[in-house]
Every structure is written in C-alpha cells, then in structure tokens.
Amino acid sequence: MITFASEKRDAKEFLSYAPGYWPNTAPELWNNWKWQFKNRVTSLAQLEKHLELSDEERSGVLLSDDKLALAITPHFFNLLPRNNPEDPIRRQVIPRIEETWTSPYDMADPCGEDSHMPVPGLVHRYPDRVLFLVTDRCASYCRYCTRSRVVSGAGEQELHTDFEEAFRYLERHTEVRDVLLSGGDALIFSDDKIDKLLSRLRAIPHIEFLRIGTRVPIFLPQRITPELCAILAKYHPLWMSVHVNHPRELTIEVKQALERLANAGIPLGNQSVLLAGVNDDLETMKTLVHRLLICRVRPYYIYQCDLINGSSHLRTSVAKGIEIIEGLRGHTTGYAVPQFVIDAPGGGGKVPINPGYVLYHDNEKIVIRNYEGNIFEYPETGNENVQFAPQREYHDEYLYS
C-alpha cells in the first residue's frame, strides 16, 4: 500500500510511503541504495520545496552546519508530513532553533567516550568489550545524536580512527571478546569494505562476538541487499542493534529489510531513545515494541536521552521512562519489554532503571510487588525457620521498620 505521511492509518499496518515526494523517480532508481544516499535532503531549499517549515525549524536549519549536519534519505523523508512541525518523525531529523539553547546539564561527550579511548576510534569502557568507531558519517542524522561532536563533519571535533592501531590494540588485549561497530554507521560502507573489516576482526582468535549498531535498515532499507546479507552471514556469531523510535518508521520496506537480516541468521535487537513529543507515552511505545516483534526484532533498550548539547527540548523526565516500563511489564509479553537505562553522565556506563518492585530485603526475606500491585514475600536461603506468608498485606511501618 502506498500512502502519504499525513494520512491516518491503523497503527498495526505496515505501509509504503514511496514514491511520496519523488513521484517521477523510476522504481529501479528508488530501490537503489546509492541513489537514495546521493539524493538525500541536505539544504533549506530542498526542505522548503516539500515542507511548510516553522520559524523554529527554519532558524535551526540555518544554524545546523555549526553543530550537526542536515541529511535525510528520500525514503525516510517520505515519512515527514508537509505541515506538522510537531510530528514525531520531523522532531527527530529536522533541526530546530532549540538546538542552540544551553542547559547547565548539557555535555559535549556525555558518555565519556573520549576519556576511554586508548587509541583513536576505539572506546574501551567495559572490561570485555569495545566500541569501534569506524566512520563519522550516517545515512541520515538524528538531532539528539550522542556523538554530534564528531559525527557528520560539522561538529567541534573530527574523528580520526586509526584502523591498524586499533587492530593491534585488539590483538594485544585478549580480554576483549566483543566488538561493537558503530560511528557513524558502518553499513554505509561498500560491501567490499564491510567484508574486509569483519574478516580482519574475525582473524583475531579471542574475539568471539561481533555486533553492528546501525540505523541504516530504517533510514536506508534499500542498503540491506541479499549480497550484503550474504557477507554478514559469513561472520557469525554476528548480532545487530537497530534504532527505531516510533512505530511509523516501520514501513513495508523496513520490515522486509529486517526480515532479510533475520533470515541471514542475524539476531536483531532494537535500541530506542526516549524523546519528548516522539515516543514519551505508553501507547506509542507499546505499539512500537509489538511491531518490532512482528519484524523479528527484540526490543532491547530504551535509553534516557543523553545530556548532549542542544538536546534539552527532546529530553523527558526519568519518571516518564519508569512509567512506560511499569505499563509494559506484566501487561504484555516479556519479549516486548526493553530495559530502560541511563548512560551515566561522564562515562559511568549503562545503569538499568526499573520500577520499585523490591519493597524490602534483609537476610531473612525479600518483599516484592507484582505488576498488579500485589505484594509477596520470598524467603532468603539459609533461614528456613523464618515464618513466611506467600501473600500478605504490608504497611509502610512494617516494611521499613
């Protein structure tokens, strides 16, 4: 089904928005990922050809070259309604003047990656795994990008990954068993370059596990060709984390691309960022996680938006994330419930944030509540003489005395 972004539809439908704003493009061009990449929307004039911009958007676009470049693939651009600046997809990719606002909490490198970079382009934050920043370019640019300082070529820093030095570091550090390829987005590389990169990593004996973090299947599903999938399948175990924030991003083309990856034996997880005006309500998130499962993608993380410079207008409260998890856990299948996390500011790593299911815990028992609010007691091992009630009414003065 071909439709336009402004049309109403059933939330469970998978739609195609092609050709959308490009009605005269031949299908063989539209379905060519290189054509999509070459014809990205990158200027104010191109935006205004198709959209009615708000003053906030127009001003943001004029200033975007100082922070994070504007680039949107035609495929993803077709998801943008012509006349709604507050649309959840537009808020993710169209610059806004609010990006120039400063907050006392904003940081250039909120995850502390630069301070955990032993060689250029390789982040070793966790004991047995590394983040390998293989490029500073993406198919499209998210306005809340945690690496906006280096991504797109417009930020305050440049990424100068030294591949050979990174490979030598990995060969020396035998504790590293897991390598995550990110950037930027590795899947914008040619098939040959991806093949050589994965082959080089697989040649290091102690590396057991390869991962790719990517938004290409969502921004540029045409890139997920049978040829690419065959290359990726040579390097199992290889996993992939995709990035979908809103149900409308899951078009027919995206669903087909994800299915090609899954059919190539690649386990797929999704990482969403909790964003104000995009997915900060339970029904949107529930629809998203259900549709992801239909696409054979396991919801993996919901991130609290990092404290990246210029993102305060997109950040929600932490309480909102907890509320969403509370509304998912127990109310739908466990496979659909991602882990809500905060990347601790300054480089503390991912910290899981959960509703308060543990009410009391000592060396005799743990008192817990379930998703319905019912309270239960479970005995601690080694204390078999403790009186135990499977379910009992508890009062605050008892729980916390």
C-alpha positions as CSV (number, residue, x, y, z in Angstrom):
1,M,0.0,0.0,0.0
2,I,1.3,3.5,-0.9
3,T,0.3,6.3,1.2
4,F,1.4,9.7,2.5
5,A,2.7,10.6,6.0
6,S,-0.3,12.8,6.7
7,E,-2.8,10.0,6.1
8,K,-4.4,8.3,9.1
9,R,-4.0,4.5,9.3
10,D,-4.3,1.5,11.6
11,A,-1.4,1.5,14.0
12,K,-0.7,-2.2,13.2
13,E,-0.4,-1.7,9.4
14,F,2.9,-1.8,7.6
15,L,2.8,0.8,4.8
16,S,5.0,2.0,2.0
17,Y,5.3,5.8,1.6
18,A,7.1,5.6,-1.7
19,P,7.3,7.4,-4.1
20,G,5.9,10.2,-1.9
21,Y,7.7,13.5,-2.6
22,W,9.5,11.8,-5.5
23,P,6.6,10.8,-7.8
24,N,8.6,10.8,-11.0
25,T,11.5,8.6,-9.9
26,A,11.8,5.3,-11.6
27,P,11.5,2.3,-9.3
28,E,14.9,0.9,-10.2
29,L,16.5,4.2,-9.0
30,W,14.3,4.5,-5.9
31,N,15.3,1.0,-4.8
32,N,19.0,1.6,-5.4
33,W,20.6,2.5,-2.1
34,K,23.3,4.6,-3.7
35,W,20.7,6.7,-5.4
36,Q,19.0,7.2,-2.1
37,F,22.3,8.2,-0.5
38,K,23.2,10.6,-3.3
39,N,19.8,12.3,-3.3
40,R,19.5,13.0,0.4
41,V,17.8,16.2,1.5
42,T,20.6,18.4,2.9
43,S,19.6,22.0,2.4
44,L,17.0,24.6,3.4
45,A,15.9,24.9,-0.2
46,Q,15.2,21.2,-0.5
47,L,13.2,21.2,2.7
48,E,11.1,24.2,1.7
49,K,10.4,22.5,-1.7
50,H,8.4,19.9,0.2
51,L,7.5,21.1,3.7
52,E,6.0,24.1,5.4
53,L,8.7,24.9,7.9
54,S,8.0,26.6,11.2
55,D,10.1,29.5,12.2
56,E,11.9,27.3,14.8
57,E,12.8,24.7,12.1
58,R,13.9,27.3,9.5
59,S,16.2,29.0,12.1
60,G,17.5,25.6,13.2
61,V,18.4,24.6,9.6
62,L,20.3,27.9,9.0
63,L,22.5,27.1,12.1
64,S,22.8,23.3,11.6
65,D,26.2,23.4,9.9
66,D,27.7,24.6,13.2
67,K,26.6,21.6,15.2
68,L,25.3,18.6,13.2
69,A,24.7,18.5,9.5
70,L,21.2,18.1,8.0
71,A,20.8,14.9,5.9
72,I,17.7,12.8,5.3
73,T,17.3,10.0,2.8
74,P,14.3,10.2,0.4
75,H,12.9,7.0,2.0
76,F,12.8,8.5,5.5
77,F,11.9,12.0,4.2
78,N,8.6,10.5,2.9
79,L,7.6,9.9,6.5
80,L,7.5,13.6,7.2
81,P,4.1,15.3,6.9
82,R,4.1,18.5,4.9
83,N,2.6,20.8,7.5
84,N,3.1,19.5,11.0
85,P,6.4,20.7,12.7
86,E,5.5,18.8,15.9
87,D,5.2,15.4,14.1
88,P,7.3,12.8,15.9
89,I,9.4,11.9,12.8
90,R,10.1,15.5,12.0
91,R,11.2,16.2,15.5
92,Q,13.9,13.6,15.1
93,V,15.6,14.8,11.9
94,I,14.7,18.4,11.2
95,P,17.0,20.9,13.0
96,R,15.2,23.4,15.4
97,I,16.4,26.6,17.0
98,E,16.1,24.9,20.3
99,E,19.4,23.1,19.5
100,T,21.1,26.4,20.3
101,W,19.6,26.5,23.8
102,T,22.0,25.8,26.6
103,S,21.3,23.8,29.7
104,P,23.6,23.6,32.7
105,Y,23.4,19.9,32.4
106,D,24.5,19.7,28.7
107,M,27.8,18.0,27.8
108,A,29.8,17.6,24.6
109,D,30.7,14.0,25.4
110,P,28.0,12.8,27.8
111,C,29.1,9.1,27.7
112,G,32.7,10.0,28.4
113,E,33.9,8.1,25.3
114,D,36.9,10.4,24.6
115,S,38.3,9.7,28.1
116,H,38.1,5.9,27.5
117,M,39.8,5.9,24.0
118,P,43.2,4.1,24.3
119,V,43.7,4.5,20.5
120,P,41.9,6.8,18.1
121,G,38.5,5.5,17.3
122,L,38.4,2.7,19.8
123,V,36.5,3.1,23.1
124,H,37.3,0.6,25.9
125,R,34.9,1.4,28.6
126,Y,33.8,-2.1,29.8
127,P,36.1,-5.0,30.8
128,D,35.5,-7.4,27.9
129,R,34.1,-5.3,25.1
130,V,35.0,-2.3,22.9
131,L,33.2,0.2,20.8
132,F,34.9,0.6,17.4
133,L,34.0,4.0,15.7
134,V,34.6,3.1,12.1
135,T,33.2,6.2,10.4
136,D,31.8,9.7,11.3
137,R,29.0,9.5,8.6
138,C,25.5,8.2,8.7
139,A,22.7,7.8,6.1
140,S,20.7,10.5,8.0
141,Y,21.4,12.4,11.1
142,C,19.4,12.3,14.4
143,R,19.1,15.6,16.1
144,Y,19.8,14.1,19.5
145,C,22.9,12.2,18.4
146,T,25.2,11.5,21.4
147,R,28.2,11.8,19.1
148,S,27.3,15.1,17.4
149,R,30.7,16.4,18.5
150,V,32.3,14.2,15.8
151,V,29.5,12.9,13.5
152,S,28.7,14.5,10.1
153,G,31.8,16.7,9.9
154,A,30.0,19.7,11.3
155,G,30.8,19.3,15.0
156,E,33.5,20.7,17.1
157,Q,35.8,17.6,16.8
158,E,36.9,15.3,14.0
159,L,37.1,11.5,14.1
160,H,40.4,10.1,13.0
161,T,40.2,6.4,13.5
162,D,43.5,4.6,13.2
163,F,42.4,1.2,12.0
164,E,45.8,-0.6,12.1
165,E,46.5,0.8,15.6
166,A,43.0,-0.4,16.7
167,F,43.6,-3.9,15.3
168,R,47.0,-4.1,17.1
169,Y,45.3,-3.0,20.4
170,L,42.7,-5.7,20.0
171,E,45.3,-8.3,19.3
172,R,47.2,-7.4,22.4
173,H,44.1,-7.2,24.7
174,T,43.0,-10.8,25.0
175,E,40.3,-9.9,27.5
176,V,38.3,-8.3,24.7
177,R,35.7,-10.8,23.4
178,D,33.1,-8.5,22.0
179,V,33.5,-5.7,19.4
180,L,30.7,-3.3,18.6
181,L,31.0,-1.4,15.2
182,S,29.4,2.0,15.3
183,G,30.2,5.6,14.4
184,G,28.6,6.9,12.3
185,D,27.2,3.9,10.6
186,A,29.3,1.0,9.3
187,L,26.6,-0.1,6.9
188,I,27.1,2.9,4.6
189,F,30.4,1.3,3.6
190,S,30.7,-0.7,0.4
191,D,30.2,-4.5,0.5
192,D,33.9,-5.0,0.0
193,K,34.9,-2.7,2.8
194,I,32.5,-4.3,5.2
195,D,33.8,-7.7,4.2
196,K,37.4,-6.8,4.8
197,L,36.7,-5.1,8.1
198,L,34.7,-8.1,9.5
199,S,37.3,-10.5,8.1
200,R,40.1,-8.7,9.9
201,L,38.2,-8.7,13.2
202,R,37.4,-12.4,12.8
203,A,41.0,-13.2,12.4
204,I,41.7,-12.2,16.0
205,P,41.2,-15.5,17.9
206,H,39.9,-14.2,21.2
207,I,37.1,-12.1,19.6
208,E,34.1,-14.2,20.0
209,F,31.3,-11.8,19.3
210,L,30.7,-9.1,16.7
211,R,28.0,-6.5,16.8
212,I,26.9,-3.7,14.4
213,G,24.9,-0.7,15.7
214,T,23.0,0.8,12.8
215,R,20.1,2.9,11.7
216,V,20.6,2.1,8.0
217,P,17.8,-0.6,7.9
218,I,15.4,2.2,9.0
219,F,16.9,5.2,7.2
220,L,18.0,3.3,4.1
221,P,16.4,-0.1,3.9
222,Q,17.5,-0.4,0.2
223,R,21.0,-1.0,1.5
224,I,20.0,-4.3,3.0
225,T,20.6,-6.3,-0.2
226,P,20.9,-10.1,-0.5
227,E,24.6,-9.6,-1.3
228,L,25.2,-7.6,1.9
229,C,23.3,-10.2,4.0
230,A,25.4,-13.0,2.5
231,I,28.6,-11.1,3.5
232,L,27.3,-10.6,7.1
233,A,26.3,-14.2,7.4
234,K,29.9,-15.3,6.9
235,Y,31.0,-13.8,10.2
236,H,28.6,-15.4,12.8
237,P,28.1,-15.0,15.6
238,L,27.2,-11.5,14.4
239,W,24.4,-9.5,16.1
240,M,22.8,-6.2,15.1
241,S,21.3,-3.4,17.1
242,V,18.9,-1.3,15.1
243,H,17.4,2.0,16.2
244,V,13.7,2.7,15.9
245,N,11.9,5.3,18.0
246,H,8.4,5.4,16.5
247,P,6.0,2.9,15.0
248,R,5.7,4.8,11.7
249,E,9.3,4.2,11.0
250,L,8.5,0.5,10.5
251,T,7.4,0.7,6.8
252,I,7.0,-2.3,4.5
253,E,10.5,-1.7,3.1
254,V,12.0,-1.6,6.6
255,K,10.1,-4.8,7.6
256,Q,11.4,-6.5,4.5
257,A,15.0,-5.4,5.2
258,L,14.8,-6.6,8.8
259,E,13.4,-9.9,7.6
260,R,16.3,-10.3,5.2
261,L,18.8,-9.8,8.0
262,A,16.9,-12.2,10.3
263,N,16.8,-14.8,7.5
264,A,20.6,-14.5,7.3
265,G,20.8,-15.7,10.9
266,I,21.5,-12.3,12.4
267,P,19.8,-11.8,15.8
268,L,18.2,-8.3,15.9
269,G,17.7,-6.0,18.9
270,N,16.3,-2.5,19.0
271,Q,17.5,0.5,20.9
272,S,15.1,3.4,21.3
273,V,15.8,6.8,22.8
274,L,13.0,8.2,24.9
275,L,12.2,11.6,23.3
276,A,9.7,14.3,24.2
277,G,7.0,14.5,21.6
278,V,8.1,11.4,19.8
279,N,7.6,8.3,22.0
280,D,7.1,9.5,25.5
281,D,3.7,7.8,26.1
282,L,2.8,4.3,26.8
283,E,0.5,3.6,23.8
284,T,3.1,4.7,21.3
285,M,5.8,2.6,23.0
286,K,3.6,-0.4,23.3
287,T,2.7,-0.2,19.6
288,L,6.4,0.1,18.7
289,V,7.5,-2.9,20.7
290,H,4.7,-5.0,19.3
291,R,5.5,-4.0,15.7
292,L,9.2,-4.7,16.3
293,L,8.4,-8.3,17.4
294,I,6.4,-8.8,14.2
295,C,9.6,-7.6,12.3
296,R,11.6,-10.2,14.3
297,V,13.4,-7.6,16.3
298,R,13.6,-7.9,20.1
299,P,13.2,-4.6,22.0
300,Y,16.5,-4.3,23.8
301,Y,17.0,-0.9,25.4
302,I,15.1,2.3,26.0
303,Y,17.7,5.0,26.6
304,Q,17.0,8.1,28.7
305,C,18.2,10.8,26.2
306,D,21.8,11.6,26.8
307,L,22.8,15.1,28.1
308,I,24.2,16.0,24.7
309,N,24.5,19.7,23.9
310,G,21.3,21.2,22.4
311,S,19.0,18.3,23.3
312,S,17.1,19.7,26.3
313,H,13.9,20.2,24.2
314,L,13.9,16.5,23.4
315,R,14.6,15.1,26.9
316,T,11.8,13.8,29.1
317,S,11.8,13.1,32.8
318,V,13.3,9.8,34.0
319,A,9.9,9.3,35.8
320,K,8.3,9.1,32.3
321,G,10.6,6.2,31.3
322,I,9.8,4.3,34.5
323,E,6.1,4.9,33.9
324,I,6.4,3.4,30.5
325,I,8.2,0.3,31.7
326,E,5.6,-0.1,34.5
327,G,2.9,0.0,31.8
328,L,4.6,-2.7,29.8
329,R,5.9,-5.2,32.4
330,G,3.3,-7.8,33.0
331,H,0.8,-6.1,30.7
332,T,2.4,-7.6,27.6
333,T,4.8,-10.4,26.7
334,G,8.2,-10.2,28.3
335,Y,9.9,-10.3,24.9
336,A,8.3,-6.9,24.2
337,V,9.7,-5.2,27.4
338,P,13.1,-3.5,26.8
339,Q,15.4,-2.5,29.6
340,F,15.2,1.2,30.5
341,V,18.8,2.6,31.0
342,I,20.6,5.8,31.8
343,D,24.1,6.1,30.3
344,A,25.6,7.6,33.5
345,P,26.9,11.1,32.6
346,G,30.6,11.4,32.2
347,G,31.4,7.7,31.4
348,G,29.7,5.7,34.1
349,G,28.2,3.2,31.6
350,K,24.7,1.9,31.3
351,V,22.7,1.8,34.5
352,P,19.4,-0.2,34.5
353,I,16.4,1.8,35.8
354,N,13.4,-0.1,36.9
355,P,10.1,0.4,38.8
356,G,10.3,-0.3,42.5
357,Y,9.4,-4.0,42.6
358,V,11.6,-4.7,45.6
359,L,9.9,-3.3,48.7
360,Y,12.1,-4.7,51.4
361,H,15.1,-7.1,51.6
362,D,17.1,-8.4,54.5
363,N,18.9,-11.7,55.4
364,E,15.6,-13.4,56.1
365,K,13.3,-12.4,53.2
366,I,12.6,-10.2,50.2
367,V,9.3,-8.4,49.9
368,I,8.2,-7.8,46.3
369,R,5.3,-6.4,44.4
370,N,4.0,-7.6,41.0
371,Y,2.6,-5.5,38.1
372,E,-0.9,-5.6,39.6
373,G,0.4,-4.0,42.9
374,N,0.0,-7.2,44.9
375,I,2.7,-7.8,47.5
376,F,4.6,-11.1,48.1
377,E,7.2,-12.4,50.4
378,Y,10.0,-14.8,49.4
379,P,12.4,-16.4,51.9
380,E,16.2,-15.9,51.8
381,T,18.2,-19.2,51.7
382,G,19.7,-20.4,54.9
383,N,16.8,-19.1,57.0
384,E,14.4,-22.0,56.8
385,N,12.9,-21.2,60.3
386,V,11.6,-17.8,59.2
387,Q,7.8,-17.5,59.2
388,F,6.8,-17.0,55.5
389,A,3.5,-15.9,54.1
390,P,3.1,-16.2,50.3
391,Q,1.0,-13.1,50.2
392,R,0.2,-10.6,53.0
393,E,-0.9,-7.0,53.4
394,Y,2.1,-4.8,54.3
395,H,2.2,-1.4,55.8
396,D,5.0,1.1,55.4
397,E,5.8,1.0,59.1
398,Y,6.3,-2.8,58.8
399,L,8.2,-2.7,55.6
400,Y,10.7,0.0,56.6
401,S,10.9,-0.6,60.4
